[in-house]
Amino acid sequence: MAQSAAARNRFQRRRHLIFIQIVDDLHKLNYASHQHLARTAGVSYSTLYAWMFGETLTPRIDTIAKIAWEMGMTLELVKRRTKPKLSQVK
């Protein structure tokens, strides 16, 4: 049981690091870009807004993946004590 809790904690940390990177990149975009990004990723604009202004602290991984993909990143959650890799695909 302890290993599964530890694995869950590692996953949560990786998800949080990716989330922080995406939020940082969102702050560099303008309002029209946010609207377009939300539309093409298939998420609501209110989701992005909540991320950017700290209303969402633990987003769902599927939502993170959609936004990351539309921002030109691939999402790789690598096992065994490594940081997540965000790489450009576009």
C-alpha positions as CSV (number, residue, x, y, z in Angstrom):
1,M,0.0,0.0,0.0
2,A,2.8,2.4,0.8
3,Q,4.2,2.0,-2.7
4,S,1.0,2.9,-4.4
5,A,0.6,6.0,-2.2
6,A,4.2,7.0,-3.1
7,A,3.5,6.4,-6.8
8,R,0.3,8.5,-6.5
9,N,2.3,11.3,-4.8
10,R,5.0,11.3,-7.6
11,F,2.2,11.5,-10.2
12,Q,0.6,14.4,-8.4
13,R,3.9,16.3,-8.3
14,R,4.6,15.7,-12.0
15,R,1.1,16.8,-12.9
16,H,1.5,19.9,-10.8
17,L,4.9,20.8,-12.5
18,I,3.3,20.5,-15.9
19,F,0.3,22.6,-14.8
20,I,2.6,25.3,-13.5
21,Q,4.4,25.4,-16.9
22,I,1.2,25.7,-18.8
23,V,-0.2,28.4,-16.6
24,D,3.1,30.4,-17.0
25,D,2.8,30.1,-20.8
26,L,-0.9,31.1,-20.7
27,H,0.0,34.3,-19.0
28,K,2.2,35.2,-22.0
29,L,-0.8,34.9,-24.4
30,N,-3.6,37.5,-25.0
31,Y,-7.3,37.1,-24.5
32,A,-8.1,36.1,-28.1
33,S,-5.4,33.4,-27.9
34,H,-7.0,32.1,-24.7
35,Q,-10.4,31.9,-26.4
36,H,-8.9,30.1,-29.5
37,L,-6.9,27.7,-27.4
38,A,-9.9,26.8,-25.3
39,R,-12.0,26.2,-28.4
40,T,-9.5,24.1,-30.2
41,A,-8.6,22.0,-27.1
42,G,-12.3,21.4,-26.4
43,V,-12.3,22.9,-22.9
44,S,-14.2,25.9,-21.6
45,Y,-12.6,29.3,-21.4
46,S,-13.7,29.4,-17.7
47,T,-11.4,26.4,-17.2
48,L,-8.4,28.4,-18.5
49,Y,-9.4,31.4,-16.5
50,A,-9.7,29.3,-13.3
51,W,-6.2,27.9,-14.0
52,M,-4.7,31.3,-14.6
53,F,-6.1,33.0,-11.5
54,G,-5.6,30.2,-9.0
55,E,-9.1,28.9,-8.7
56,T,-8.1,25.4,-9.8
57,L,-5.1,23.9,-8.0
58,T,-5.5,20.3,-9.1
59,P,-6.7,20.1,-12.6
60,R,-7.6,16.8,-14.3
61,I,-4.8,15.2,-16.3
62,D,-6.9,14.8,-19.4
63,T,-7.6,18.5,-19.4
64,I,-3.9,19.3,-18.9
65,A,-3.0,17.0,-21.8
66,K,-5.5,18.7,-24.2
67,I,-4.2,22.1,-23.4
68,A,-0.6,21.0,-23.6
69,W,-1.2,19.4,-27.0
70,E,-2.8,22.5,-28.4
71,M,0.1,24.6,-27.0
72,G,2.5,22.5,-29.0
73,M,3.7,20.2,-26.2
74,T,3.7,16.5,-25.8
75,L,3.0,15.2,-22.4
76,E,5.2,12.4,-21.1
77,L,4.9,11.3,-17.5
78,V,8.0,9.3,-17.1
79,K,8.3,6.7,-14.4
80,R,11.1,6.4,-11.8
81,R,12.2,9.6,-10.2
82,T,12.3,11.8,-13.3
83,K,10.7,15.1,-14.0
84,P,8.0,15.3,-16.7
85,K,9.2,16.2,-20.2
86,L,7.5,18.9,-22.1
87,S,8.7,19.0,-25.7
88,Q,7.6,21.1,-28.7
89,V,5.7,19.2,-31.4
90,K,4.6,22.1,-33.6
